[in-house]
Amino acid sequence: MSGRFMIYGAAGYTGKLAAHMAEMQGLRPILAGRNEEKLRLVAEPLGFEYRVASLDEAKQLDEILHDIDVVLNMAGPFSVTASPLADACLRTGTHYLDIAGELAVFEALYNRDREARSREVMLMPGVGFIVVASDCLALHVAKQLPNAHLLRLGISRTNVLSRGSIKTILALLNEEVKIRRGGKLTSIPLGVFEHQFDYGEGERPSTAVSWGDVFTAFYSTGIPNIEVYVEVNPLERGMYWFGGGFAWLLNAAPLQSLLKMQVTLFPEGPSHHALAAVQRVIVAEVEDLAGQRVRSRLHTPDGYTFTAVTALAVVEKVLRRELEVGFKTPAQVYGADFILTCNGVFRRDLMA
């Protein structure tokens, strides 16, 4: 390997965080994206090379990847960007990483597993807060209860969202939620499944959502029944119930256009001061058929800073050839304790 890696989407909020963090760590990524002016404003102060390519131009993508070992895709929504960039990686023999959370992205990349193996390329979506932290925690509890048949993951709420995250959420509005039953993905109505998780200050209500771990945790742990929840307050809980009945309306093209237009009025993302005040918590619990239960809780910094940290940590591992070709999850390759190597993270096993 030449040791060259690329951050695609480097002009976005999280991409800029990763670029600045890379510079502080002495890394030299090549920055890439669709807008030359925005890229230049990020790359030049850092002294980084940058390359411009549109995702709908396969030849351009192949040209910017011809000497790259690893691509870190940070351009959302990943339901739009993952496929063309992964295609280019498979054509050029470049390992593909992203910070996606959309379940459909994991499904689509999993379907390229055989092709990736034949081309000796690793496809690893979800190397940010979603799904590295929860994937490692899921494997940790699964190892403590080898015969577990049910895995539940609960993720604490956050009040800080970037403009890109909001756009992704709008694109995912749906009246159905994906869970796993008997190893297969199935759908339930939005707002129907609820569960109580203790995120550190007593039990809090959480509602089931379609999260990347519903897909990845099955391959990391082998557990056939999986549900993922997010913490909700009473207002958010009501909105989920509303969304379950009116997602068809929220998905209508005119309303989607209006909502996305409104999002452009939001700040690009939370300030560094706001991020510093945020902590995220993930709870994982597994249960076997005899009713035995194991629970653990993981504390991390805010999702955006932490995404940059974990994504760059995975990049460095791939550059050292610590990888496995084909579709892989973070915990599959790097183990349950990988997450503990990141600053600001601690894990606590809880009483059942």
C-alpha positions in Angstrom: 0.0 0.0 0.0 1.1 3.5 -0.8 -0.4 4.9 2.4 -2.7 7.3 0.5 -6.2 7.8 1.7 -9.0 10.1 0.7 -11.8 11.8 2.5 -14.7 12.2 0.1 -17.2 14.8 1.3 -14.5 16.8 3.1 -16.3 20.1 2.6 -19.3 18.9 4.8 -19.6 19.4 8.5 -18.2 16.1 9.6 -15.8 15.9 6.7 -14.2 19.1 7.9 -14.0 17.8 11.5 -12.2 14.7 10.2 -9.8 16.8 7.9 -8.8 19.0 10.8 -8.4 16.1 13.2 -6.2 14.3 10.6 -4.0 17.3 10.3 -3.6 17.4 14.1 -2.6 13.7 14.1 0.0 14.2 11.4 -2.0 12.4 8.7 -2.1 13.7 5.1 -5.4 12.8 3.5 -6.4 13.9 0.0 -9.7 15.7 0.2 -12.4 15.2 -2.4 -15.9 16.2 -3.2 -18.2 17.8 -5.8 -17.6 21.5 -5.1 -14.2 22.8 -5.9 -14.5 26.2 -4.2 -15.7 24.6 -0.9 -13.0 22.0 -1.1 -10.3 24.6 -1.7 -11.4 26.6 1.4 -10.9 23.5 3.5 -7.8 22.0 1.9 -5.5 25.1 1.4 -5.3 26.2 5.1 -4.4 22.6 6.0 -1.9 22.2 3.2 -3.8 19.2 1.7 -4.2 18.2 -1.9 -7.8 18.1 -3.1 -9.5 16.5 -6.1 -12.9 17.2 -7.6 -15.3 14.6 -9.0 -19.0 14.3 -9.4 -20.6 11.0 -8.2 -22.5 10.7 -11.5 -19.3 10.7 -13.5 -17.7 7.3 -13.2 -14.6 8.3 -15.2 -13.9 11.2 -12.9 -14.2 9.0 -9.8 -11.9 6.4 -11.3 -9.3 9.1 -12.1 -9.3 10.6 -8.5 -9.0 7.1 -7.0 -6.3 5.6 -9.3 -3.5 6.0 -6.6 -5.7 5.8 -3.4 -5.6 2.9 -1.0 -8.6 3.8 1.2 -11.6 6.0 0.7 -13.5 7.4 3.7 -16.9 8.5 2.4 -18.3 11.3 4.6 -20.8 12.7 2.1 -24.4 12.1 3.0 -27.1 11.2 2.4 -25.3 7.9 2.0 -28.3 6.3 0.3 -27.3 8.5 -2.6 -23.5 8.6 -2.3 -22.5 5.1 -1.2 -23.3 3.1 -4.3 -21.5 5.2 -6.9 -18.4 5.6 -4.7 -18.3 1.9 -3.8 -18.7 1.0 -7.5 -15.6 3.1 -8.2 -13.7 1.5 -5.3 -14.4 -1.9 -6.7 -13.3 -0.9 -10.2 -10.0 0.6 -8.9 -9.2 -1.8 -6.1 -9.7 0.8 -3.3 -10.9 -0.1 0.2 -14.2 1.6 1.0 -15.3 3.0 4.4 -18.2 5.3 5.2 -20.0 6.8 8.2 -23.5 5.7 7.0 -26.4 5.0 9.3 -29.0 4.1 6.7 -29.9 0.5 6.9 -30.4 0.3 3.1 -26.8 1.2 2.6 -25.6 -1.7 4.6 -27.9 -4.1 2.7 -26.7 -2.8 -0.7 -23.0 -3.1 0.2 -23.5 -6.5 1.7 -24.9 -7.6 -1.7 -21.5 -6.7 -3.2 -19.6 -9.0 -0.8 -18.7 -11.6 -3.5 -17.5 -9.0 -5.9 -15.4 -7.3 -3.2 -13.8 -10.5 -2.2 -12.9 -11.3 -5.9 -11.3 -7.8 -6.2 -9.6 -8.0 -2.7 -11.4 -4.9 -1.5 -12.9 -4.4 1.9 -16.3 -2.7 2.1 -17.0 -1.4 5.6 -19.8 1.0 6.1 -20.6 2.5 9.5 -17.1 3.5 10.8 -18.5 6.5 12.7 -20.5 6.8 15.9 -23.0 4.8 13.8 -22.2 1.8 14.0 -18.8 1.4 15.5 -19.7 2.1 19.1 -22.9 0.0 19.1 -21.4 -2.8 17.0 -18.5 -3.3 19.5 -20.8 -3.1 22.5 -23.2 -5.7 20.9 -20.3 -8.1 20.4 -19.1 -7.5 24.0 -22.5 -8.5 25.6 -22.9 -11.4 23.1 -19.6 -12.9 24.2 -20.9 -12.9 27.8 -24.0 -14.8 26.9 -23.1 -17.1 24.0 -26.6 -18.6 23.6 -28.4 -15.2 23.4 -31.4 -15.2 21.1 -32.3 -11.5 21.5 -30.3 -8.3 21.3 -31.7 -4.9 22.1 -29.7 -1.7 21.6 -30.7 1.7 23.1 -29.1 5.0 22.1 -29.4 8.2 24.1 -31.0 11.2 22.5 -29.1 14.3 21.3 -30.1 17.9 20.8 -27.2 18.6 18.4 -27.7 17.8 14.7 -25.8 19.0 11.6 -27.6 20.1 8.5 -26.5 16.9 6.8 -27.9 14.7 9.5 -31.3 16.5 9.3 -31.4 15.9 5.5 -30.6 12.2 6.0 -33.4 11.9 8.6 -35.9 13.6 6.2 -34.9 11.1 3.5 -35.6 8.2 5.9 -39.1 9.1 6.9 -41.2 6.0 6.8 -44.2 4.5 8.4 -42.3 1.2 9.1 -39.4 0.2 11.3 -37.0 -2.7 10.5 -36.2 -5.3 13.1 -34.7 -8.8 12.9 -36.7 -11.9 13.6 -35.2 -15.4 13.1 -32.3 -13.9 11.3 -34.5 -12.1 8.8 -35.3 -8.4 8.4 -39.0 -7.7 9.0 -41.1 -4.6 9.4 -43.3 -3.2 12.2 -45.2 0.0 12.4 -43.4 3.1 13.6 -44.1 3.9 17.2 -45.3 0.5 18.2 -42.2 -1.1 19.8 -41.0 0.7 23.0 -38.5 -0.3 25.7 -37.0 1.2 28.8 -33.2 1.7 29.0 -31.1 3.1 31.8 -28.7 5.5 30.1 -27.2 6.4 33.5 -29.9 8.4 35.2 -32.7 5.9 35.6 -34.9 4.2 33.0 -36.0 6.2 30.0 -38.6 5.4 27.3 -37.1 4.6 23.9 -38.8 3.8 20.6 -37.7 1.3 17.9 -36.1 2.8 14.8 -34.5 1.4 11.6 -30.8 1.6 12.5 -27.8 0.2 10.8 -27.2 -2.2 13.7 -30.3 -4.1 12.8 -28.3 -5.3 9.8 -24.7 -5.3 11.1 -25.1 -6.8 14.5 -26.5 -10.0 13.1 -23.1 -10.6 11.3 -21.1 -9.4 14.2 -22.8 -11.5 16.9 -24.9 -14.2 15.1 -27.9 -13.2 17.3 -31.1 -13.8 15.3 -33.5 -11.3 16.9 -32.4 -7.7 17.0 -34.1 -4.4 17.9 -32.6 -0.9 18.0 -34.2 2.0 20.0 -33.6 5.7 20.5 -34.4 7.6 23.7 -37.4 9.9 23.3 -39.1 12.6 25.4 -42.9 12.9 25.5 -43.0 15.3 22.5 -40.7 13.1 20.4 -42.7 10.0 21.3 -45.9 11.8 20.0 -44.1 12.7 16.8 -43.1 9.1 16.2 -46.7 8.1 16.6 -47.7 10.9 14.2 -45.0 9.9 11.8 -46.3 6.3 11.8 -49.7 7.4 10.5 -48.6 10.2 8.2 -45.2 9.2 6.8 -46.8 8.9 3.4 -47.6 12.6 3.6 -44.2 13.6 4.8 -42.6 11.6 2.0 -44.7 13.4 -0.7 -42.3 15.2 -3.1 -43.7 18.7 -2.6 -43.4 18.5 1.2 -40.0 16.9 1.1 -38.8 19.7 -1.1 -40.2 22.3 1.3 -38.7 20.6 4.3 -35.3 20.4 2.7 -35.5 24.0 1.7 -36.1 24.9 5.3 -33.1 22.8 6.4 -30.8 25.1 4.4 -31.7 27.9 6.8 -30.2 25.9 9.7 -26.5 26.4 10.8 -24.2 23.9 9.1 -23.7 22.1 12.4 -23.3 22.6 16.2 -20.5 24.8 17.5 -17.4 23.3 19.2 -18.7 24.6 22.5 -22.0 22.8 22.0 -20.3 19.6 21.1 -18.0 19.7 24.1 -21.1 19.6 26.4 -22.5 16.5 24.8 -22.1 12.9 25.8 -23.7 9.9 24.1 -24.7 6.7 25.8 -25.4 3.3 24.3 -27.0 0.4 26.2 -26.8 -3.2 24.9 -28.8 -6.1 26.5 -28.9 -9.7 25.4 -31.2 -12.4 26.6 -31.3 -16.2 26.2 -34.3 -18.6 26.1 -33.9 -19.3 29.8 -34.4 -15.7 30.6 -30.8 -14.9 31.6 -29.8 -11.4 30.7 -26.6 -9.4 30.3 -26.4 -5.6 30.0 -23.6 -3.2 29.4 -23.4 0.6 28.9 -21.0 2.5 26.7 -20.2 6.3 27.1 -18.7 8.2 24.3 -18.1 11.9 23.4 -20.6 13.6 21.0 -21.4 11.7 17.9 -19.7 14.1 15.4 -16.3 14.4 17.1 -16.4 10.7 17.9 -17.2 9.9 14.3 -14.1 11.6 13.1 -12.0 9.8 15.8 -13.3 6.3 15.0 -13.3 6.8 11.2 -9.6 7.9 11.2 -8.7 5.1 13.6 -10.2 2.5 11.1 -8.4 4.3 8.2 -5.1 3.9 9.9 -5.7 0.2 10.6 -6.6 -0.4 6.9 -3.4 1.4 5.8 -1.5 -1.0 8.1 -3.3 -3.8 6.2 -5.3 -4.8 9.3 -8.3 -5.7 7.2 -10.4 -8.5 5.7 -11.7 -8.4 2.2 -15.4 -8.4 1.4 -18.3 -6.8 3.3 -17.3 -6.5 7.0 -18.6 -4.8 10.1 -16.2 -3.0 12.5 -16.5 -5.5 15.3 -16.0 -8.4 13.0 -12.6 -7.2 12.0 -11.4 -5.2 15.0 -13.2 -6.9 18.0 -15.4 -5.7 20.9 -12.6 -3.8 22.6 -11.6 -1.7 19.6 -13.9 1.1 20.8 -12.1 1.3 24.1 -8.9 2.5 22.4 -10.6 5.8 21.5 -10.2 8.7 23.9 -13.2 9.6 26.1 -14.8 6.2 25.9 -15.6 3.9 28.8 -17.8 0.8 29.2 -19.6 -0.5 32.3 -21.2 -3.9 32.7 -24.6 -3.6 34.5 -26.5 -5.8 36.9 -29.1 -7.9 35.1 
